[in-house]
Amino acid sequence: MAEKDIDIYYKTILDLVSLAGKVVCEGFSITKRVETKESTADLVTEFDQRVEEILIKKLQEKFPTHKFIGEESTASGIKTTLSDDPTWIIDPIDGTTNFVHGFPFVAISVALAINKQVVLGVIYNPVVDYLYSAIRGKGAFKNGRPIKCSKQTELSLSQIIGEYGPTRDTHILDIKCKNLRVIIEKVHSIRAMGSAALNLCLIAEGCCDAYFEYGVHIWDYAAGDLIAREAGAYTCDPSGAPLNLVHRRILCAATKELAKQISPLLTHIDYPHD
C-alpha cells in the first residue's frame, strides 16, 4: 500500500470523526434511548448506531472495496472477519456507559488494518475535543502535538488502569477483582475510567503507566494499541505472549520491563475470540 494512499485514508477519517463527533456532542447531555446487549451493563444508544452508520456510509462511498468491522453492526448480526483486505475497525462510542451517565470519558475509535496490520488509528473525544492519532511508523499525536509514554520501569511507582467491564458473571468478576486486589498492593494507584480506547491514550501521553483488561473487543483497542506503540509503549497479551487483536485481552505498559512485572501477577481469563 503506497504511503500516499495511507495519507488519503488518514485525512478522510480525520474529517469523518469530526463530523461524527458533532452527533456524540448532540446526544451527550440529553436523555437517550438506552438498550442492553450481552448483559444489563452492556449498553447501547441510538447515538452509537447513528455514529457507526455515518462512518461506514461515508467510508463506503469513498472506498467501496474496503471492509468493515463495527461494534454495533456486529451486535446486530453482521459478522466480518479480519482479513488481508483493507478493513476499518470502528467503535462509534467507546465508553457508552459513561456517555449514558454524562461522564465525559467517551470516544470515537477508528483503526484501519491492511494485511491484518493496523496502519492508522484515530481516537476522538469530542466532549473535551481531544484527538489522538497515529500512522504506523510516524509517531503518535494529541491535537496535532507529539506525545510520548512515561517510560516508567518500576511497578511501585506506577499508576495503573484496570477495568471490570460489562460482564456480571460471578466467576469472571471474582478473577477481575482478584487481579485488581493483587496489583493495588504494589502500585501508587489504580484507575478505572470505562473506555479501553482512551485508557490506551492515557498510556500514550504518559498520564498512566500501564493498563490491562480482559473481555475487550478488537474495536475497543485496535486504534489505541497503535497509538500507544507509536508513543513508545509496549503492548502484549497479558500472559506475555504477542498481542493478538482478536483474542479479547491486552496489557499495555510504558516499558517492556514494567509489563514483565505485571504479567506474572495476573490470573488470566480466556474469552471466545472475535
BASEDO-262211 format. One record per residue (C-alpha): residue in one letter; y, x, z. Coordinates in nm, 3 decimals, padded with zeros to 5 digits, always signed. Layout:
BEGIN
<pt residu="A" v="Y" u="X" w="Z"/>
...
//
This chain:
BEGIN
<pt residu="M" v="+00.000" u="+00.000" w="+00.000"/>
<pt residu="A" v="+00.333" u="+00.151" w="-00.109"/>
<pt residu="E" v="+00.598" u="+00.221" w="+00.152"/>
<pt residu="K" v="+00.847" u="+00.007" w="-00.039"/>
<pt residu="D" v="+00.608" u="-00.289" w="-00.007"/>
<pt residu="I" v="+00.591" u="-00.244" w="+00.370"/>
<pt residu="D" v="+00.971" u="-00.235" w="+00.383"/>
<pt residu="I" v="+00.986" u="-00.565" w="+00.191"/>
<pt residu="Y" v="+00.735" u="-00.725" w="+00.429"/>
<pt residu="Y" v="+00.930" u="-00.592" w="+00.728"/>
<pt residu="K" v="+01.269" u="-00.719" w="+00.611"/>
<pt residu="T" v="+01.119" u="-01.055" w="+00.524"/>
<pt residu="I" v="+00.962" u="-01.111" w="+00.864"/>
<pt residu="L" v="+01.278" u="-01.000" w="+01.044"/>
<pt residu="D" v="+01.470" u="-01.274" w="+00.863"/>
<pt residu="L" v="+01.199" u="-01.530" w="+00.935"/>
<pt residu="V" v="+01.168" u="-01.463" w="+01.308"/>
<pt residu="S" v="+01.544" u="-01.500" w="+01.335"/>
<pt residu="L" v="+01.513" u="-01.841" w="+01.168"/>
<pt residu="A" v="+01.215" u="-01.939" w="+01.385"/>
<pt residu="G" v="+01.397" u="-01.821" w="+01.695"/>
<pt residu="K" v="+01.650" u="-02.099" w="+01.647"/>
<pt residu="V" v="+01.365" u="-02.350" w="+01.682"/>
<pt residu="V" v="+01.250" u="-02.185" w="+02.004"/>
<pt residu="C" v="+01.602" u="-02.193" w="+02.146"/>
<pt residu="E" v="+01.638" u="-02.557" w="+02.042"/>
<pt residu="G" v="+01.335" u="-02.650" w="+02.250"/>
<pt residu="F" v="+01.378" u="-02.415" w="+02.543"/>
<pt residu="S" v="+01.596" u="-02.630" w="+02.768"/>
<pt residu="I" v="+01.478" u="-02.978" w="+02.672"/>
<pt residu="T" v="+01.179" u="-03.189" w="+02.769"/>
<pt residu="K" v="+00.881" u="-03.106" w="+02.548"/>
<pt residu="R" v="+00.570" u="-03.293" w="+02.444"/>
<pt residu="V" v="+00.303" u="-03.083" w="+02.613"/>
<pt residu="E" v="-00.067" u="-03.090" w="+02.527"/>
<pt residu="T" v="-00.359" u="-02.883" w="+02.650"/>
<pt residu="K" v="-00.619" u="-02.678" w="+02.461"/>
<pt residu="E" v="-00.908" u="-02.494" w="+02.625"/>
<pt residu="S" v="-00.801" u="-02.567" w="+02.985"/>
<pt residu="T" v="-00.539" u="-02.763" w="+03.176"/>
<pt residu="A" v="-00.335" u="-02.442" w="+03.199"/>
<pt residu="D" v="-00.366" u="-02.358" w="+02.826"/>
<pt residu="L" v="-00.060" u="-02.538" w="+02.692"/>
<pt residu="V" v="+00.086" u="-02.611" w="+02.350"/>
<pt residu="T" v="+00.406" u="-02.788" w="+02.249"/>
<pt residu="E" v="+00.542" u="-02.932" w="+01.925"/>
<pt residu="F" v="+00.766" u="-02.623" w="+01.906"/>
<pt residu="D" v="+00.468" u="-02.385" w="+01.894"/>
<pt residu="Q" v="+00.340" u="-02.585" w="+01.599"/>
<pt residu="R" v="+00.677" u="-02.604" w="+01.423"/>
<pt residu="V" v="+00.740" u="-02.230" w="+01.452"/>
<pt residu="E" v="+00.397" u="-02.143" w="+01.313"/>
<pt residu="E" v="+00.438" u="-02.389" w="+01.026"/>
<pt residu="I" v="+00.776" u="-02.239" w="+00.934"/>
<pt residu="L" v="+00.647" u="-01.882" w="+00.940"/>
<pt residu="I" v="+00.331" u="-01.948" w="+00.741"/>
<pt residu="K" v="+00.504" u="-02.169" w="+00.483"/>
<pt residu="K" v="+00.781" u="-01.917" w="+00.416"/>
<pt residu="L" v="+00.544" u="-01.619" w="+00.406"/>
<pt residu="Q" v="+00.306" u="-01.801" w="+00.171"/>
<pt residu="E" v="+00.593" u="-01.876" w="-00.064"/>
<pt residu="K" v="+00.692" u="-01.508" w="-00.069"/>
<pt residu="F" v="+00.344" u="-01.351" w="-00.061"/>
<pt residu="P" v="+00.094" u="-01.606" w="-00.198"/>
<pt residu="T" v="-00.209" u="-01.373" w="-00.187"/>
<pt residu="H" v="-00.172" u="-01.290" w="+00.182"/>
<pt residu="K" v="-00.397" u="-01.434" w="+00.456"/>
<pt residu="F" v="-00.301" u="-01.575" w="+00.794"/>
<pt residu="I" v="-00.438" u="-01.581" w="+01.148"/>
<pt residu="G" v="-00.228" u="-01.811" w="+01.365"/>
<pt residu="E" v="-00.282" u="-01.930" w="+01.720"/>
<pt residu="E" v="-00.213" u="-02.297" w="+01.652"/>
<pt residu="S" v="-00.389" u="-02.316" w="+01.316"/>
<pt residu="T" v="-00.694" u="-02.154" w="+01.479"/>
<pt residu="A" v="-00.676" u="-02.408" w="+01.762"/>
<pt residu="S" v="-00.673" u="-02.688" w="+01.502"/>
<pt residu="G" v="-00.994" u="-02.558" w="+01.346"/>
<pt residu="I" v="-00.862" u="-02.334" w="+01.066"/>
<pt residu="K" v="-01.058" u="-02.011" w="+01.108"/>
<pt residu="T" v="-00.959" u="-01.690" w="+00.931"/>
<pt residu="T" v="-01.148" u="-01.367" w="+00.996"/>
<pt residu="L" v="-00.961" u="-01.037" w="+00.995"/>
<pt residu="S" v="-01.043" u="-00.870" w="+00.662"/>
<pt residu="D" v="-00.908" u="-00.589" w="+00.444"/>
<pt residu="D" v="-00.666" u="-00.832" w="+00.278"/>
<pt residu="P" v="-00.302" u="-00.828" w="+00.393"/>
<pt residu="T" v="-00.314" u="-01.063" w="+00.691"/>
<pt residu="W" v="-00.027" u="-01.195" w="+00.901"/>
<pt residu="I" v="-00.126" u="-01.243" w="+01.267"/>
<pt residu="I" v="+00.104" u="-01.495" w="+01.432"/>
<pt residu="D" v="+00.166" u="-01.620" w="+01.783"/>
<pt residu="P" v="+00.450" u="-01.869" w="+01.740"/>
<pt residu="I" v="+00.538" u="-01.881" w="+02.110"/>
<pt residu="D" v="+00.367" u="-01.629" w="+02.332"/>
<pt residu="G" v="+00.427" u="-01.745" w="+02.686"/>
<pt residu="T" v="+00.406" u="-02.119" w="+02.620"/>
<pt residu="T" v="+00.372" u="-02.198" w="+02.991"/>
<pt residu="N" v="+00.693" u="-02.004" w="+03.054"/>
<pt residu="F" v="+00.852" u="-02.199" w="+02.768"/>
<pt residu="V" v="+00.745" u="-02.531" w="+02.921"/>
<pt residu="H" v="+00.891" u="-02.436" w="+03.259"/>
<pt residu="G" v="+01.215" u="-02.287" w="+03.125"/>
<pt residu="F" v="+01.124" u="-01.932" w="+03.230"/>
<pt residu="P" v="+01.291" u="-01.707" w="+02.970"/>
<pt residu="F" v="+00.997" u="-01.471" w="+02.908"/>
<pt residu="V" v="+00.877" u="-01.608" w="+02.574"/>
<pt residu="A" v="+00.838" u="-01.451" w="+02.232"/>
<pt residu="I" v="+00.752" u="-01.499" w="+01.870"/>
<pt residu="S" v="+00.493" u="-01.232" w="+01.787"/>
<pt residu="V" v="+00.402" u="-01.137" w="+01.429"/>
<pt residu="A" v="+00.189" u="-00.848" w="+01.301"/>
<pt residu="L" v="+00.079" u="-00.758" w="+00.951"/>
<pt residu="A" v="-00.263" u="-00.595" w="+00.912"/>
<pt residu="I" v="-00.381" u="-00.428" w="+00.590"/>
<pt residu="N" v="-00.737" u="-00.295" w="+00.570"/>
<pt residu="K" v="-00.774" u="-00.420" w="+00.929"/>
<pt residu="Q" v="-00.498" u="-00.179" w="+01.045"/>
<pt residu="V" v="-00.171" u="-00.316" w="+01.179"/>
<pt residu="V" v="+00.113" u="-00.170" w="+00.975"/>
<pt residu="L" v="+00.408" u="-00.357" w="+01.124"/>
<pt residu="G" v="+00.484" u="-00.561" w="+01.432"/>
<pt residu="V" v="+00.779" u="-00.777" w="+01.534"/>
<pt residu="I" v="+00.824" u="-00.946" w="+01.871"/>
<pt residu="Y" v="+01.135" u="-01.156" w="+01.930"/>
<pt residu="N" v="+01.252" u="-01.325" w="+02.248"/>
<pt residu="P" v="+01.527" u="-01.549" w="+02.111"/>
<pt residu="V" v="+01.625" u="-01.684" w="+02.452"/>
<pt residu="V" v="+01.769" u="-01.345" w="+02.555"/>
<pt residu="D" v="+01.798" u="-01.208" w="+02.198"/>
<pt residu="Y" v="+01.561" u="-00.911" w="+02.241"/>
<pt residu="L" v="+01.399" u="-00.798" w="+01.917"/>
<pt residu="Y" v="+01.121" u="-00.539" w="+01.937"/>
<pt residu="S" v="+00.984" u="-00.393" w="+01.616"/>
<pt residu="A" v="+00.775" u="-00.114" w="+01.469"/>
<pt residu="I" v="+00.642" u="+00.009" w="+01.138"/>
<pt residu="R" v="+00.337" u="+00.231" w="+01.166"/>
<pt residu="G" v="+00.442" u="+00.595" w="+01.184"/>
<pt residu="K" v="+00.815" u="+00.520" w="+01.215"/>
<pt residu="G" v="+00.867" u="+00.462" w="+01.588"/>
<pt residu="A" v="+00.947" u="+00.158" w="+01.798"/>
<pt residu="F" v="+01.279" u="-00.017" w="+01.840"/>
<pt residu="K" v="+01.456" u="-00.273" w="+02.057"/>
<pt residu="N" v="+01.752" u="-00.440" w="+01.887"/>
<pt residu="G" v="+01.757" u="-00.151" w="+01.641"/>
<pt residu="R" v="+01.761" u="+00.128" w="+01.900"/>
<pt residu="P" v="+01.462" u="+00.362" w="+01.952"/>
<pt residu="I" v="+01.253" u="+00.304" w="+02.265"/>
<pt residu="K" v="+01.003" u="+00.526" w="+02.443"/>
<pt residu="C" v="+00.748" u="+00.463" w="+02.718"/>
<pt residu="S" v="+00.783" u="+00.617" w="+03.064"/>
<pt residu="K" v="+00.517" u="+00.891" w="+03.022"/>
<pt residu="Q" v="+00.408" u="+00.824" w="+03.381"/>
<pt residu="T" v="+00.084" u="+01.004" w="+03.470"/>
<pt residu="E" v="+00.048" u="+00.913" w="+03.840"/>
<pt residu="L" v="-00.107" u="+00.578" w="+03.931"/>
<pt residu="S" v="+00.051" u="+00.588" w="+04.278"/>
<pt residu="L" v="+00.400" u="+00.595" w="+04.123"/>
<pt residu="S" v="+00.334" u="+00.321" w="+03.869"/>
<pt residu="Q" v="+00.445" u="-00.036" w="+03.816"/>
<pt residu="I" v="+00.153" u="-00.225" w="+03.662"/>
<pt residu="I" v="+00.131" u="-00.556" w="+03.476"/>
<pt residu="G" v="-00.178" u="-00.773" w="+03.526"/>
<pt residu="E" v="-00.236" u="-01.136" w="+03.434"/>
<pt residu="Y" v="-00.455" u="-01.428" w="+03.543"/>
<pt residu="G" v="-00.445" u="-01.603" w="+03.205"/>
<pt residu="P" v="-00.507" u="-01.973" w="+03.137"/>
<pt residu="T" v="-00.876" u="-01.994" w="+03.234"/>
<pt residu="R" v="-00.964" u="-02.166" w="+03.557"/>
<pt residu="D" v="-01.329" u="-02.064" w="+03.551"/>
<pt residu="T" v="-01.412" u="-01.965" w="+03.909"/>
<pt residu="H" v="-01.623" u="-01.661" w="+03.822"/>
<pt residu="I" v="-01.362" u="-01.516" w="+03.585"/>
<pt residu="L" v="-01.079" u="-01.583" w="+03.829"/>
<pt residu="D" v="-01.272" u="-01.406" w="+04.105"/>
<pt residu="I" v="-01.307" u="-01.095" w="+03.889"/>
<pt residu="K" v="-00.941" u="-01.100" w="+03.787"/>
<pt residu="C" v="-00.832" u="-01.139" w="+04.149"/>
<pt residu="K" v="-01.063" u="-00.855" w="+04.250"/>
<pt residu="N" v="-00.913" u="-00.628" w="+03.983"/>
<pt residu="L" v="-00.558" u="-00.701" w="+04.096"/>
<pt residu="R" v="-00.659" u="-00.652" w="+04.461"/>
<pt residu="V" v="-00.808" u="-00.310" w="+04.384"/>
<pt residu="I" v="-00.507" u="-00.200" w="+04.181"/>
<pt residu="I" v="-00.234" u="-00.313" w="+04.423"/>
<pt residu="E" v="-00.356" u="-00.074" w="+04.693"/>
<pt residu="K" v="-00.291" u="+00.222" w="+04.465"/>
<pt residu="V" v="+00.040" u="+00.147" w="+04.290"/>
<pt residu="H" v="+00.407" u="+00.074" w="+04.354"/>
<pt residu="S" v="+00.378" u="-00.287" w="+04.240"/>
<pt residu="I" v="+00.210" u="-00.541" w="+04.012"/>
<pt residu="R" v="+00.393" u="-00.785" w="+03.790"/>
<pt residu="A" v="+00.253" u="-01.094" w="+03.614"/>
<pt residu="M" v="+00.503" u="-01.222" w="+03.358"/>
<pt residu="G" v="+00.294" u="-01.450" w="+03.138"/>
<pt residu="S" v="+00.336" u="-01.303" w="+02.789"/>
<pt residu="A" v="+00.099" u="-01.040" w="+02.653"/>
<pt residu="A" v="+00.336" u="-00.958" w="+02.367"/>
<pt residu="L" v="+00.634" u="-00.895" w="+02.594"/>
<pt residu="N" v="+00.419" u="-00.716" w="+02.851"/>
<pt residu="L" v="+00.338" u="-00.457" w="+02.585"/>
<pt residu="C" v="+00.707" u="-00.430" w="+02.502"/>
<pt residu="L" v="+00.781" u="-00.358" w="+02.868"/>
<pt residu="I" v="+00.541" u="-00.065" w="+02.848"/>
<pt residu="A" v="+00.702" u="+00.044" w="+02.522"/>
<pt residu="E" v="+01.051" u="+00.056" w="+02.670"/>
<pt residu="G" v="+00.944" u="+00.218" w="+02.997"/>
<pt residu="C" v="+01.014" u="-00.070" w="+03.238"/>
<pt residu="C" v="+00.648" u="-00.075" w="+03.345"/>
<pt residu="D" v="+00.381" u="+00.191" w="+03.321"/>
<pt residu="A" v="+00.056" u="+00.011" w="+03.239"/>
<pt residu="Y" v="-00.079" u="-00.331" w="+03.151"/>
<pt residu="F" v="-00.432" u="-00.469" w="+03.138"/>
<pt residu="E" v="-00.564" u="-00.812" w="+03.053"/>
<pt residu="Y" v="-00.890" u="-00.987" w="+02.971"/>
<pt residu="G" v="-00.912" u="-01.304" w="+02.762"/>
<pt residu="V" v="-00.618" u="-01.244" w="+02.529"/>
<pt residu="H" v="-00.650" u="-01.313" w="+02.155"/>
<pt residu="I" v="-00.566" u="-01.100" w="+01.854"/>
<pt residu="W" v="-00.237" u="-01.287" w="+01.802"/>
<pt residu="D" v="-00.133" u="-01.209" w="+02.160"/>
<pt residu="Y" v="-00.144" u="-00.832" w="+02.125"/>
<pt residu="A" v="-00.169" u="-00.715" w="+01.762"/>
<pt residu="A" v="+00.207" u="-00.665" w="+01.723"/>
<pt residu="G" v="+00.262" u="-00.541" w="+02.078"/>
<pt residu="D" v="-00.016" u="-00.285" w="+02.052"/>
<pt residu="L" v="+00.156" u="-00.121" w="+01.754"/>
<pt residu="I" v="+00.500" u="-00.133" w="+01.918"/>
<pt residu="A" v="+00.364" u="+00.027" w="+02.237"/>
<pt residu="R" v="+00.179" u="+00.301" w="+02.048"/>
<pt residu="E" v="+00.481" u="+00.374" w="+01.832"/>
<pt residu="A" v="+00.679" u="+00.415" w="+02.156"/>
<pt residu="G" v="+00.429" u="+00.679" w="+02.271"/>
<pt residu="A" v="+00.196" u="+00.467" w="+02.483"/>
<pt residu="Y" v="-00.183" u="+00.487" w="+02.485"/>
<pt residu="T" v="-00.394" u="+00.177" w="+02.422"/>
<pt residu="C" v="-00.768" u="+00.129" w="+02.454"/>
<pt residu="D" v="-01.033" u="-00.114" w="+02.564"/>
<pt residu="P" v="-01.023" u="-00.148" w="+02.946"/>
<pt residu="S" v="-01.362" u="+00.026" w="+02.953"/>
<pt residu="G" v="-01.201" u="+00.333" w="+02.798"/>
<pt residu="A" v="-01.356" u="+00.272" w="+02.456"/>
<pt residu="P" v="-01.131" u="+00.246" w="+02.147"/>
<pt residu="L" v="-00.930" u="-00.074" w="+02.128"/>
<pt residu="N" v="-01.074" u="-00.346" w="+01.907"/>
<pt residu="L" v="-00.828" u="-00.620" w="+01.816"/>
<pt residu="V" v="-01.093" u="-00.893" w="+01.813"/>
<pt residu="H" v="-01.259" u="-00.808" w="+02.146"/>
<pt residu="R" v="-01.000" u="-01.000" w="+02.351"/>
<pt residu="R" v="-00.911" u="-00.737" w="+02.608"/>
<pt residu="I" v="-00.667" u="-00.447" w="+02.632"/>
<pt residu="L" v="-00.548" u="-00.163" w="+02.852"/>
<pt residu="C" v="-00.213" u="-00.009" w="+02.762"/>
<pt residu="A" v="-00.067" u="+00.280" w="+02.960"/>
<pt residu="A" v="+00.226" u="+00.516" w="+02.929"/>
<pt residu="T" v="-00.021" u="+00.806" w="+02.906"/>
<pt residu="K" v="-00.391" u="+00.860" w="+02.848"/>
<pt residu="E" v="-00.406" u="+01.024" w="+03.191"/>
<pt residu="L" v="-00.285" u="+00.704" w="+03.354"/>
<pt residu="A" v="-00.528" u="+00.489" w="+03.156"/>
<pt residu="K" v="-00.815" u="+00.710" w="+03.273"/>
<pt residu="Q" v="-00.718" u="+00.644" w="+03.636"/>
<pt residu="I" v="-00.707" u="+00.266" w="+03.586"/>
<pt residu="S" v="-01.019" u="+00.205" w="+03.378"/>
<pt residu="P" v="-01.281" u="+00.303" w="+03.643"/>
<pt residu="L" v="-01.119" u="+00.067" w="+03.894"/>
<pt residu="L" v="-01.168" u="-00.243" w="+03.681"/>
<pt residu="T" v="-01.457" u="-00.486" w="+03.672"/>
<pt residu="H" v="-01.483" u="-00.575" w="+03.305"/>
<pt residu="I" v="-01.510" u="-00.922" w="+03.154"/>
<pt residu="D" v="-01.668" u="-00.994" w="+02.816"/>
<pt residu="Y" v="-01.536" u="-01.280" w="+02.604"/>
<pt residu="P" v="-01.659" u="-01.420" w="+02.272"/>
<pt residu="H" v="-01.482" u="-01.222" w="+02.002"/>
<pt residu="D" v="-01.207" u="-01.362" w="+01.780"/>
//
